[in-house]
Amino acid sequence: MVKKADIVLENYRPGVMDKLGLGYDVLREVNDQVIYGAVSGFGSYGPYSQRPGYDILAQAMGGLMSLTGPRGGEPTRAGNAMGDILAGLNLTIGVLAAVNARRITGRGQRVDVSLVDSIVVSLENAFTRYWDTKQVYVRNGNAYAALAPYDSFRAKDGLVILACGNDSLYQKFCLKVAKHPEWLEDERFTTNVLRVKNMEALEELINGWTKDYTVDEVVQMALDAGVPSGPVYDISQIVKDEHIVKAREMFPVMHHPVIGDMPVNGDAIKLMDTMPHVTRPSPILGQDNNAVYGEFLGLDAEAVSRLKEQGVV
């Protein structure tokens, strides 16, 4: 298979593929064009390379947990497997870059991606802030360390986001949405730097206003004034949202031969000239054996049958 393969992907602990006789050094002798993509907890080299790795370790040691959690609370794992997801995206980017490099160099190469590295590189300005101030980030719930108000606020029936990313938006919020012009004149809030410094005091004022309205009412008033706002959805609300479900087609329904009709995750990347569509569900075990071993490798039906009898496939 490797003689004809374009890309090989694996996510074992470093060294496992070598023990199986299928490591990159072996495969490139068979096909020097092959691109070998590997994902592991800590990467293929370095002091931690042989440690087992899971998403929670990546979030813990990569720093994401240290940034996540309620004000004054303990470090908290993000609700989904961010380390796994970011590593998968980085592997995709790395493999595509290697495909392009192969057009230039004429050779394939190994792409090494670590779950921990993927978390570390995603933490935007957290490290820059530390290098500049030597201060460790203090968990602050949904608030953002560089902007205020930029947080979730308590409405009558749930949480609502208000995101004033600059002074102009804050002015619109105070004058047109909350209708509290005195917040503009308060010396604690006249600049973004001061609003961040006095974030808790400002949030107390805003929560005192939002509590008298529903989430939808706050969102509509804010959007009408040009202030970014939106509800904090749970999963049941997302799957009913017309923009996400219908317009963006994020949950197409597939027919699975075992499960039946089932929604699946759509594609977040919209290529406007060649729009991607999910056309079939994931294959059941062994579904594509004949295509892979027969059409791709050229084995006849008898040879494929022998592989099945031997437990190879």
C-alpha positions as CSV (number, residue, x, y, z in Angstrom):
1,M,0.0,0.0,0.0
2,V,2.8,2.4,0.9
3,K,4.3,2.1,-2.7
4,K,1.1,3.7,-4.0
5,A,0.2,5.8,-0.9
6,D,0.3,9.6,-0.9
7,I,-0.1,10.2,2.8
8,V,0.1,8.0,5.9
9,L,-1.4,9.1,9.2
10,E,-1.0,7.6,12.7
11,N,-1.6,8.7,16.3
12,Y,0.4,6.1,18.3
13,R,2.9,7.0,21.0
14,P,6.3,7.7,19.3
15,G,8.1,4.5,18.6
16,V,5.1,2.2,18.3
17,M,5.1,2.3,14.5
18,D,8.9,1.6,14.5
19,K,8.3,-1.5,16.6
20,L,5.7,-2.6,14.1
21,G,8.3,-2.2,11.3
22,L,6.2,0.6,9.8
23,G,8.1,3.8,11.0
24,Y,8.8,6.7,8.7
25,D,12.4,5.6,8.0
26,V,11.1,2.3,6.7
27,L,8.3,3.7,4.7
28,R,10.4,6.3,3.0
29,E,12.7,3.6,1.7
30,V,9.7,2.0,0.1
31,N,8.3,5.4,-1.2
32,D,10.3,8.6,-0.8
33,Q,7.2,10.6,-1.9
34,V,5.1,9.5,1.1
35,I,4.1,12.2,3.6
36,Y,4.0,10.7,7.1
37,G,1.7,12.6,9.6
38,A,1.9,11.7,13.3
39,V,0.0,13.0,16.2
40,S,1.0,12.2,19.8
41,G,0.6,13.7,23.3
42,F,4.0,15.4,23.5
43,G,5.6,15.0,20.0
44,S,8.3,12.6,18.7
45,Y,11.2,14.2,20.4
46,G,12.0,15.9,23.7
47,P,12.1,14.7,27.4
48,Y,8.3,14.0,27.5
49,S,8.1,12.3,24.1
50,Q,7.5,8.8,25.5
51,R,4.8,9.8,28.0
52,P,1.2,8.7,27.2
53,G,-0.9,11.7,26.2
54,Y,-4.6,12.5,26.4
55,D,-6.6,15.6,25.8
56,I,-6.9,16.5,29.5
57,L,-3.1,16.4,29.9
58,A,-2.7,18.6,26.9
59,Q,-5.1,21.2,28.3
60,A,-3.4,21.0,31.7
61,M,0.2,21.2,30.6
62,G,-0.4,23.4,27.6
63,G,-2.0,26.1,29.8
64,L,-5.6,26.1,28.7
65,M,-7.0,24.9,32.0
66,S,-5.1,27.6,33.8
67,L,-7.0,30.3,31.9
68,T,-10.4,28.6,32.1
69,G,-12.8,28.6,35.1
70,P,-14.9,31.0,37.2
71,R,-13.4,34.0,38.9
72,G,-11.5,32.8,42.0
73,G,-12.2,29.1,41.0
74,E,-10.0,26.2,40.1
75,P,-8.5,25.5,36.7
76,T,-11.1,23.9,34.5
77,R,-11.0,21.7,31.4
78,A,-12.7,23.1,28.4
79,G,-16.0,21.2,27.8
80,N,-14.8,19.6,24.6
81,A,-11.5,17.9,23.6
82,M,-9.7,21.1,22.4
83,G,-6.3,19.4,22.4
84,D,-7.5,16.6,20.2
85,I,-9.3,19.0,17.9
86,L,-6.5,21.6,17.6
87,A,-4.0,18.8,17.0
88,G,-6.1,17.4,14.2
89,L,-6.4,20.8,12.6
90,N,-2.6,21.4,12.9
91,L,-1.9,18.0,11.4
92,T,-4.2,18.8,8.4
93,I,-2.4,22.1,7.9
94,G,1.0,20.5,8.3
95,V,0.2,17.7,5.8
96,L,-1.1,20.1,3.2
97,A,2.0,22.2,3.7
98,A,4.1,19.1,3.2
99,V,2.2,18.3,0.0
100,N,3.0,21.7,-1.3
101,A,6.7,21.4,-0.2
102,R,6.9,18.1,-2.1
103,R,6.1,19.9,-5.3
104,I,9.2,22.0,-4.7
105,T,11.6,19.5,-3.2
106,G,10.4,16.3,-4.9
107,R,10.3,14.4,-1.6
108,G,7.9,13.6,1.1
109,Q,8.6,14.2,4.8
110,R,7.5,13.5,8.3
111,V,5.0,15.9,10.0
112,D,5.1,15.8,13.8
113,V,2.2,17.3,15.8
114,S,1.8,17.4,19.6
115,L,-1.4,17.8,21.5
116,V,0.4,20.0,24.1
117,D,2.1,22.2,21.4
118,S,-1.3,22.7,19.8
119,I,-2.7,24.0,23.0
120,V,0.3,26.2,23.7
121,V,0.2,27.9,20.3
122,S,-3.5,28.6,20.7
123,L,-3.3,30.7,23.8
124,E,-3.0,34.0,21.8
125,N,-1.7,36.8,24.0
126,A,-1.5,35.0,27.3
127,F,2.2,34.4,26.9
128,T,2.9,37.9,25.6
129,R,1.1,39.4,28.6
130,Y,3.3,37.2,30.9
131,W,6.6,38.1,29.2
132,D,5.6,41.8,29.4
133,T,4.3,41.9,33.0
134,K,5.6,38.7,34.6
135,Q,2.0,38.3,36.0
136,V,0.3,35.0,35.7
137,Y,-3.2,35.2,34.2
138,V,-6.0,35.2,36.9
139,R,-9.1,33.2,35.9
140,N,-11.9,35.6,35.3
141,G,-14.9,33.6,34.1
142,N,-16.2,34.7,30.7
143,A,-14.5,38.1,30.9
144,Y,-11.6,39.0,28.6
145,A,-8.4,40.4,30.1
146,A,-7.9,43.0,27.4
147,L,-11.4,44.4,26.9
148,A,-14.4,45.5,28.9
149,P,-17.3,45.1,28.9
150,Y,-16.7,41.9,27.0
151,D,-18.4,39.2,29.0
152,S,-21.6,37.3,29.7
153,F,-24.3,39.0,31.8
154,R,-27.3,37.7,33.6
155,A,-30.7,38.4,32.0
156,K,-34.1,37.3,33.2
157,D,-34.0,33.9,31.5
158,G,-30.3,33.2,30.9
159,L,-26.9,34.6,30.0
160,V,-26.3,37.1,27.3
161,I,-23.0,38.2,25.7
162,L,-22.1,41.9,25.3
163,A,-18.9,42.5,23.4
164,C,-17.8,46.1,23.4
165,G,-14.5,45.7,21.6
166,N,-13.6,49.4,21.5
167,D,-14.6,52.8,23.0
168,S,-17.1,53.6,20.2
169,L,-19.0,50.4,20.9
170,Y,-19.0,51.1,24.7
171,Q,-20.4,54.6,24.0
172,K,-23.2,53.1,21.8
173,F,-24.0,50.6,24.5
174,C,-24.2,53.3,27.2
175,L,-26.2,55.8,25.2
176,K,-28.4,53.7,22.9
177,V,-28.8,50.3,24.6
178,A,-28.6,50.7,28.4
179,K,-29.4,54.4,28.3
180,H,-27.0,55.2,31.1
181,P,-24.9,58.1,29.9
182,E,-23.5,58.6,33.4
183,W,-21.4,55.4,32.8
184,L,-19.5,57.3,30.2
185,E,-18.7,60.1,32.6
186,D,-17.6,57.8,35.4
187,E,-13.9,58.3,35.8
188,R,-13.5,54.5,36.4
189,F,-14.7,53.7,32.9
190,T,-13.6,56.5,30.6
191,T,-11.0,54.3,28.7
192,N,-10.8,50.6,28.0
193,V,-7.7,50.3,30.2
194,L,-9.7,51.8,33.1
195,R,-12.7,49.6,32.3
196,V,-10.5,46.5,32.5
197,K,-9.0,47.7,35.7
198,N,-12.4,48.3,37.2
199,M,-14.1,45.4,35.4
200,E,-16.0,44.0,38.4
201,A,-17.6,47.4,39.3
202,L,-18.7,47.8,35.6
203,E,-20.1,44.3,35.4
204,E,-22.1,44.9,38.6
205,L,-23.8,48.0,36.9
206,I,-24.5,46.1,33.7
207,N,-25.9,43.1,35.5
208,G,-28.1,45.4,37.4
209,W,-29.5,46.6,34.0
210,T,-29.7,43.2,32.1
211,K,-31.6,41.5,34.9
212,D,-34.7,43.4,34.0
213,Y,-34.8,42.1,30.4
214,T,-34.9,38.7,28.6
215,V,-31.9,37.5,26.6
216,D,-33.7,38.1,23.4
217,E,-34.6,41.7,24.4
218,V,-31.0,42.5,25.3
219,V,-29.7,41.0,22.1
220,Q,-32.2,42.9,19.9
221,M,-31.6,46.2,21.6
222,A,-27.8,45.8,21.3
223,L,-27.9,44.7,17.7
224,D,-30.2,47.5,16.8
225,A,-27.6,49.9,18.1
226,G,-24.7,48.1,16.4
227,V,-23.3,46.6,19.5
228,P,-22.2,42.9,19.2
229,S,-24.4,40.7,21.3
230,G,-25.8,37.2,21.3
231,P,-27.3,34.5,23.6
232,V,-25.3,31.8,25.4
233,Y,-26.7,28.7,23.7
234,D,-26.9,25.2,25.0
235,I,-26.8,22.3,22.6
236,S,-30.6,22.0,22.3
237,Q,-30.8,25.7,21.2
238,I,-28.0,25.3,18.6
239,V,-29.7,22.5,16.8
240,K,-32.8,24.7,16.4
241,D,-31.1,27.8,15.2
242,E,-32.0,28.6,11.5
243,H,-28.8,30.3,10.7
244,I,-26.6,27.4,11.9
245,V,-28.8,24.5,10.9
246,K,-30.5,25.7,7.7
247,A,-28.4,28.5,6.2
248,R,-25.0,27.2,7.1
249,E,-26.0,23.5,6.8
250,M,-24.0,22.5,9.9
251,F,-26.1,19.3,10.6
252,P,-26.9,17.5,7.4
253,V,-29.0,14.3,7.8
254,M,-27.3,11.1,6.5
255,H,-28.8,7.6,6.1
256,H,-26.5,5.1,7.9
257,P,-27.0,1.4,7.0
258,V,-27.1,0.4,10.7
259,I,-28.4,3.4,12.6
260,G,-30.8,4.8,10.0
261,D,-31.3,8.5,9.4
262,M,-29.0,10.5,11.6
263,P,-27.7,14.1,11.7
264,V,-23.9,14.5,11.4
265,N,-21.6,17.5,11.8
266,G,-21.3,19.5,8.6
267,D,-18.2,21.3,7.2
268,A,-17.2,24.6,8.7
269,I,-15.1,25.5,5.6
270,K,-17.2,26.9,2.9
271,L,-15.4,27.0,-0.5
272,M,-17.7,29.4,-2.3
273,D,-16.9,28.1,-5.8
274,T,-16.6,24.4,-4.9
275,M,-18.9,24.1,-1.9
276,P,-18.2,21.0,0.2
277,H,-21.1,18.7,1.1
278,V,-21.3,15.7,3.3
279,T,-22.5,13.0,0.9
280,R,-22.3,9.8,3.0
281,P,-21.9,8.6,6.5
282,S,-18.8,7.0,7.9
283,P,-18.2,3.5,6.6
284,I,-19.0,0.4,8.7
285,L,-16.2,-1.9,9.6
286,G,-14.6,-3.4,6.5
287,Q,-17.0,-1.7,4.1
288,D,-14.3,-0.5,1.8
289,N,-12.0,-3.6,1.9
290,N,-12.8,-4.6,-1.6
291,A,-12.1,-1.1,-3.0
292,V,-8.9,-0.8,-1.1
293,Y,-7.5,-4.2,-1.6
294,G,-9.1,-5.0,-4.9
295,E,-9.2,-1.7,-6.9
296,F,-6.3,0.1,-5.2
297,L,-3.9,-2.9,-4.7
298,G,-5.2,-5.1,-7.5
299,L,-5.8,-8.2,-5.4
300,D,-8.4,-10.6,-6.8
301,A,-11.4,-11.8,-4.8
302,E,-9.6,-15.0,-3.7
303,A,-6.7,-13.1,-2.3
304,V,-9.0,-10.7,-0.4
305,S,-10.9,-13.8,0.9
306,R,-7.7,-15.3,2.2
307,L,-6.9,-12.1,4.1
308,K,-10.2,-12.3,5.8
309,E,-9.7,-15.9,6.7
310,Q,-6.3,-15.0,8.2
311,G,-7.8,-12.2,10.2
312,V,-5.7,-9.5,8.4
313,V,-8.8,-7.6,7.4
